[in-house]
Amino acid sequence: MLRVPSNFHLTLARGVRITCKDAAARLPARDRRWEIRSAGTGSKGARWYAWAWLATASPRHYLLSRRHLATSELAFCYCSSPKDSRCR
């Protein structure tokens, strides 16, 4: 997993080249692809975020988007899976 900026370009499964920020914008906040999960307990209590897992054109690479529930701040990770894994 590699943290990437919002202007990082990737190619989605349908061959569309797009930035991470634009990919996340295509998923409305209430879209069912956003899953609310805890990122653990921090110094101020539980840290809850909405997470979305998007496929890319590569069968081994994915974009993991994290959205803060209160501020809607976004963070992105470009993920790679081992050759023989089944992430889809």
Secondary structure, DSSP 8 states (H G I E B T S, - for coil): -EEE-TT-EEEBTTS-EEEHHHHHHTS-TT-TT-EEEEEEEETTEEEEEEEEEEEBSSTTEEEEEEEETTT--EEEEEEE--TT----
